[in-house]
């Protein structure tokens, strides 16, 4: 659990008094690790990073009023990135709600747009059921948020705690045989297919590479797909979008079939206008959300590609792939040339700084990057 600390001198740590009931329970039970941070916004971002890297539910907490309001920016980031986070937002005393009490806010309204579950716990007997509801999104990868008044948090628990220790569901989702046959026909008829892959391809790297090899298709990756797609990938032609490569844009604009897999890439101006567009996503609500789609299929990347591969004919025409890879080589060379010392120029190129960090860092170092676009820390891609 991540929460703010106020430091006086070097050693004293005081969480806000509205969290007293929660912090005292944690102190007594010794089963939850409490990690103090300097600011609630940092707590939400830290919980999101923990959930993203470990794939498990993380929790952050904020005191009433301005304390939990500071959580919002980080929670929007968690929500748009679909990572499993629970935010505990303390509330003012129950008897003061609605009176205009000095730090009063209404978290159940303020957090509604960045939460899957967002409720106020007003009596102890409601806590077990509320805990079950707010921890369910663990498998859906979205944010839950609940609040309780400081007086409710100080009361004794009622009933047994929720039974949450079941394995995370990992269903396989695949289009029907008729849909797979249609998808295979469209791809087999194409000589210039480009793949755009996103974070939904996590765990499907081998299948994705086999698919690109069968289609002779360059693979463009969206930003959140970088860590799952770029490595050990002979078909990679870089990222696209506002932070992308020209080669990614080139490969997308010069295809006759554009295949999107596991991505919610948001920049409409970067989509091809004349290609046949196919989208595969495990979330049906994503289909056609960003651009017109000629064929949409609901399925997870690994299962769907695995079922599709036996139905594909090897593409014998690789001109589009070769052209895209050559464009990427030139674009990559131009970017690499920026990562030099610059012959005494000041300030140094940021690319040069990034190169030095890469060279000096330990092999198991983890770097995180972000953009400054509110309300979300990074685009949902």
KEBA-697141 format. One line per 2 residues: number of its first residue (from 0); for each residue y, z, x of C-alpha. Coordinates in nm, 2 decimals. Example, Ala and Ser with C-alpha at 12.3 -4.5 7.8 and 13.67 -1.06 7.14 Angstrom:
0> -0.45/0.78/1.23  -0.11/0.71/1.37
***
This chain:
0> 0.00/0.00/0.00  0.34/-0.10/0.13
2> 0.66/0.09/0.04  1.01/0.16/0.17
4> 1.09/0.44/0.39  1.43/0.61/0.46
6> 1.45/0.73/0.82  1.67/1.01/0.93
8> 1.66/1.04/1.30  1.33/0.91/1.44
10> 1.06/1.10/1.26  1.15/1.20/0.90
12> 1.01/0.97/0.63  1.11/1.01/0.26
14> 0.98/0.78/-0.01  1.20/0.79/-0.33
16> 1.14/1.09/-0.56  1.05/0.87/-0.85
18> 0.73/0.78/-0.66  0.64/1.15/-0.60
20> 0.34/1.15/-0.83  0.19/0.84/-0.67
22> 0.26/0.94/-0.31  0.12/1.29/-0.36
24> -0.20/1.15/-0.51  -0.24/0.91/-0.22
26> -0.18/1.20/0.02  -0.45/1.42/-0.14
28> -0.72/1.15/-0.18  -0.69/1.00/0.17
30> -0.85/0.67/0.05  -0.54/0.45/0.04
32> -0.36/0.35/0.36  0.02/0.39/0.30
34> 0.22/0.16/0.53  0.59/0.24/0.54
36> 0.85/-0.04/0.58  1.23/-0.04/0.60
38> 1.30/-0.22/0.27  1.12/-0.29/-0.06
40> 1.16/-0.66/-0.02  0.98/-0.64/0.31
42> 0.71/-0.44/0.13  0.64/-0.72/-0.12
44> 0.64/-0.98/0.15  0.41/-0.77/0.37
46> 0.17/-0.72/0.07  0.17/-1.09/0.01
48> 0.09/-1.16/0.38  -0.19/-0.91/0.37
50> -0.34/-1.06/0.06  -0.31/-1.42/0.19
52> -0.47/-1.34/0.53  -0.75/-1.12/0.41
54> -0.81/-1.27/0.06  -0.81/-0.93/-0.10
56> -0.58/-0.74/-0.34  -0.28/-0.57/-0.18
58> -0.04/-0.33/-0.34  0.33/-0.26/-0.29
60> 0.55/0.00/-0.46  0.92/0.05/-0.53
62> 1.12/0.34/-0.67  1.31/0.31/-1.00
64> 1.62/0.10/-1.05  1.73/-0.07/-0.73
66> 1.41/0.02/-0.55  1.18/-0.20/-0.75
68> 1.45/-0.47/-0.80  1.43/-0.52/-0.42
70> 1.06/-0.62/-0.47  1.15/-0.93/-0.68
72> 1.21/-1.19/-0.40  0.88/-1.10/-0.23
74> 0.69/-1.10/-0.55  0.82/-1.45/-0.65
76> 0.68/-1.56/-0.31  0.35/-1.41/-0.39
78> 0.34/-1.55/-0.74  0.42/-1.91/-0.63
80> 0.18/-1.88/-0.34  -0.09/-1.75/-0.58
82> -0.20/-1.45/-0.37  -0.34/-1.13/-0.53
84> -0.08/-0.86/-0.53  -0.02/-0.55/-0.75
86> 0.34/-0.41/-0.76  0.39/-0.06/-0.88
88> 0.74/-0.01/-1.00  0.85/0.34/-1.07
90> 1.06/0.41/-1.38  1.32/0.67/-1.48
92> 1.20/0.98/-1.68  1.06/0.88/-2.02
94> 1.31/1.08/-2.21  1.60/0.88/-2.06
96> 1.47/0.53/-2.12  1.73/0.35/-2.34
98> 2.01/0.60/-2.27  2.18/0.40/-1.99
100> 2.06/0.64/-1.73  2.23/0.56/-1.39
102> 1.94/0.37/-1.22  1.79/0.24/-1.55
104> 1.64/-0.11/-1.56  1.37/-0.27/-1.76
106> 1.11/-0.39/-1.51  0.87/-0.52/-1.78
108> 1.14/-0.78/-1.85  1.28/-0.84/-1.50
110> 0.93/-0.90/-1.35  0.79/-1.11/-1.63
112> 0.85/-1.45/-1.47  0.68/-1.35/-1.14
114> 0.38/-1.17/-1.29  0.06/-1.24/-1.47
116> 0.04/-0.89/-1.61  0.36/-0.68/-1.66
118> 0.36/-0.36/-1.87  0.50/-0.01/-1.88
120> 0.24/0.28/-1.87  0.39/0.55/-2.10
122> 0.09/0.79/-2.14  -0.19/0.90/-1.90
124> -0.47/0.79/-2.13  -0.35/0.43/-2.09
126> -0.38/0.43/-1.71  -0.76/0.33/-1.69
128> -0.73/0.03/-1.92  -0.40/-0.07/-1.76
130> -0.56/-0.06/-1.42  -0.84/-0.29/-1.53
132> -0.60/-0.54/-1.67  -0.36/-0.55/-1.38
134> -0.64/-0.58/-1.12  -0.82/-0.86/-1.29
136> -0.59/-1.13/-1.14  -0.76/-1.07/-0.81
138> -0.97/-1.38/-0.87  -0.68/-1.58/-1.02
140> -0.45/-1.52/-0.72  -0.14/-1.41/-0.91
142> 0.09/-1.11/-0.92  0.04/-0.81/-1.16
144> 0.31/-0.55/-1.20  0.31/-0.22/-1.38
146> 0.55/0.06/-1.41  0.53/0.43/-1.50
148> 0.79/0.69/-1.55  0.81/0.96/-1.28
150> 0.70/1.23/-1.54  0.40/1.03/-1.64
152> 0.29/0.98/-1.28  0.30/1.36/-1.23
154> 0.05/1.43/-1.52  -0.32/1.47/-1.48
156> -0.53/1.16/-1.52  -0.73/1.12/-1.84
158> -1.08/0.97/-1.84  -1.26/0.80/-1.56
160> -1.10/0.55/-1.33  -1.17/0.17/-1.38
162> -1.48/0.02/-1.23  -1.34/-0.25/-1.02
164> -1.59/-0.28/-0.74  -1.76/-0.60/-0.86
166> -1.78/-0.91/-0.63  -1.50/-1.16/-0.67
168> -1.62/-1.45/-0.89  -1.66/-1.78/-0.71
170> -1.74/-2.04/-0.97  -1.81/-2.41/-0.88
172> -1.61/-2.65/-1.10  -1.69/-3.02/-1.11
174> -1.59/-3.32/-1.33  -1.86/-3.46/-1.56
176> -2.10/-3.74/-1.44  -1.90/-4.00/-1.64
178> -1.57/-3.88/-1.48  -1.73/-3.89/-1.13
180> -1.85/-4.25/-1.20  -1.50/-4.36/-1.30
182> -1.34/-4.18/-1.00  -1.59/-4.35/-0.77
184> -1.52/-4.69/-0.92  -1.15/-4.67/-0.87
186> -1.19/-4.55/-0.51  -1.46/-4.81/-0.42
188> -1.23/-5.09/-0.55  -0.94/-4.97/-0.32
190> -0.88/-5.09/0.03  -0.58/-4.88/0.10
192> -0.63/-4.52/-0.02  -0.42/-4.23/0.10
194> -0.52/-3.87/0.05  -0.27/-3.59/0.00
196> -0.44/-3.25/0.04  -0.31/-2.90/-0.02
198> -0.41/-2.54/-0.01  -0.67/-2.60/-0.28
200> -0.88/-2.77/-0.01  -0.95/-2.43/0.16
202> -1.32/-2.41/0.24  -1.37/-2.79/0.19
204> -1.27/-2.92/0.54  -1.60/-3.08/0.62
206> -1.62/-3.25/0.28  -1.26/-3.38/0.30
208> -1.33/-3.53/0.65  -1.64/-3.71/0.52
210> -1.44/-3.84/0.22  -1.17/-3.98/0.44
212> -1.43/-4.14/0.67  -1.60/-4.31/0.37
214> -1.27/-4.44/0.23  -1.10/-4.51/0.57
216> -0.81/-4.31/0.43  -0.54/-4.13/0.62
218> -0.49/-3.77/0.52  -0.14/-3.63/0.45
220> -0.12/-3.26/0.41  0.12/-3.04/0.21
222> 0.28/-2.74/0.39  0.04/-2.48/0.25
224> -0.26/-2.70/0.33  -0.18/-2.72/0.70
226> -0.40/-2.44/0.81  -0.70/-2.58/0.62
228> -0.66/-2.95/0.69  -0.49/-3.04/1.01
230> -0.74/-2.90/1.26  -1.03/-3.12/1.40
232> -0.91/-3.40/1.17  -0.91/-3.76/1.31
234> -0.76/-3.89/0.99  -0.46/-3.66/0.99
236> -0.12/-3.83/0.98  0.10/-3.52/0.94
238> 0.28/-3.34/0.67  0.52/-3.49/0.41
240> 0.81/-3.35/0.21  1.15/-3.22/0.32
242> 0.99/-3.06/0.63  0.74/-3.34/0.69
244> 0.68/-3.64/0.92  0.79/-3.99/0.86
246> 0.43/-4.09/0.91  0.31/-3.89/0.61
248> 0.57/-4.06/0.39  0.47/-4.40/0.53
250> 0.10/-4.35/0.46  0.18/-4.25/0.10
252> 0.42/-4.53/0.03  0.19/-4.80/0.16
254> -0.13/-4.72/-0.03  -0.28/-4.89/-0.34
256> -0.46/-4.57/-0.45  -0.31/-4.23/-0.40
258> -0.56/-3.94/-0.42  -0.42/-3.58/-0.46
260> -0.66/-3.30/-0.40  -0.58/-2.93/-0.45
262> -0.20/-2.97/-0.42  0.10/-2.89/-0.63
264> 0.34/-3.08/-0.40  0.68/-3.04/-0.57
266> 0.90/-3.32/-0.43  0.90/-3.60/-0.68
268> 1.10/-3.84/-0.46  0.82/-3.84/-0.20
270> 0.55/-3.98/-0.44  0.46/-4.35/-0.43
272> 0.59/-4.55/-0.72  0.34/-4.84/-0.75
274> 0.01/-4.69/-0.65  -0.27/-4.58/-0.88
276> -0.25/-4.20/-0.88  -0.55/-3.98/-0.90
278> -0.53/-3.60/-0.91  -0.81/-3.34/-0.87
280> -0.73/-2.98/-0.92  -0.92/-2.67/-1.04
282> -0.62/-2.58/-1.26  -0.60/-2.82/-1.54
284> -0.23/-2.73/-1.61  -0.14/-2.88/-1.27
286> -0.25/-3.24/-1.36  0.05/-3.47/-1.39
288> 0.30/-3.19/-1.35  0.49/-3.35/-1.05
290> 0.43/-3.73/-1.10  0.27/-3.97/-1.33
292> -0.11/-3.96/-1.30  -0.35/-4.25/-1.39
294> -0.66/-4.04/-1.36  -0.68/-3.66/-1.37
296> -0.99/-3.45/-1.30  -1.06/-3.08/-1.32
298> -1.27/-2.95/-1.03  -1.26/-2.75/-0.71
300> -1.22/-2.95/-0.39  -1.56/-2.86/-0.23
302> -1.78/-2.91/-0.53  -1.60/-3.23/-0.66
304> -1.59/-3.41/-0.32  -1.96/-3.31/-0.26
306> -2.06/-3.46/-0.59  -1.85/-3.77/-0.54
308> -1.96/-3.87/-0.18  -2.30/-4.01/-0.28
310> -2.14/-4.24/-0.53  -1.89/-4.40/-0.28
312> -1.95/-4.72/-0.09  -1.84/-4.73/0.28
314> -1.50/-4.90/0.30  -1.52/-5.17/0.57
316> -1.14/-5.23/0.59  -0.96/-4.99/0.81
318> -0.62/-5.17/0.86  -0.43/-4.91/0.64
320> -0.59/-4.62/0.83  -0.51/-4.78/1.18
322> -0.15/-4.86/1.08  -0.10/-4.50/0.95
324> -0.25/-4.34/1.26  -0.03/-4.56/1.48
326> 0.28/-4.46/1.28  0.18/-4.09/1.32
328> 0.13/-4.13/1.70  0.48/-4.27/1.74
330> 0.63/-4.00/1.51  0.44/-3.73/1.69
332> 0.56/-3.86/2.03  0.93/-3.85/1.91
334> 0.89/-3.49/1.79  0.71/-3.38/2.11
336> 1.00/-3.52/2.32  1.23/-3.27/2.14
338> 1.01/-2.98/2.27  1.15/-3.01/2.62
340> 1.40/-2.80/2.81  1.68/-3.06/2.76
342> 1.82/-3.06/3.11  2.04/-2.76/3.08
344> 2.16/-2.83/2.73  2.27/-2.53/2.53
346> 2.16/-2.42/2.28  1.80/-2.52/2.36
348> 1.60/-2.72/2.10  1.41/-2.50/1.86
350> 1.11/-2.72/1.92  1.12/-2.62/2.29
352> 1.12/-2.25/2.19  0.83/-2.30/1.96
354> 0.64/-2.48/2.24  0.70/-2.19/2.48
356> 0.58/-1.93/2.22  0.27/-2.14/2.16
358> 0.19/-2.15/2.54  0.25/-1.78/2.60
360> 0.09/-1.63/2.28  -0.25/-1.48/2.28
362> -0.53/-1.70/2.13  -0.56/-1.48/1.83
364> -0.19/-1.44/1.76  -0.07/-1.51/1.40
366> 0.27/-1.67/1.34  0.43/-1.68/1.00
368> 0.70/-1.92/0.89  0.92/-1.94/0.59
370> 1.21/-2.11/0.43  1.53/-1.97/0.28
372> 1.50/-2.12/-0.07  1.54/-1.85/-0.34
374> 1.38/-1.72/-0.55  1.06/-1.81/-0.37
376> 1.02/-1.77/0.00  0.85/-2.11/0.03
378> 0.77/-2.40/-0.19  0.46/-2.38/-0.40
380> 0.26/-2.66/-0.25
***
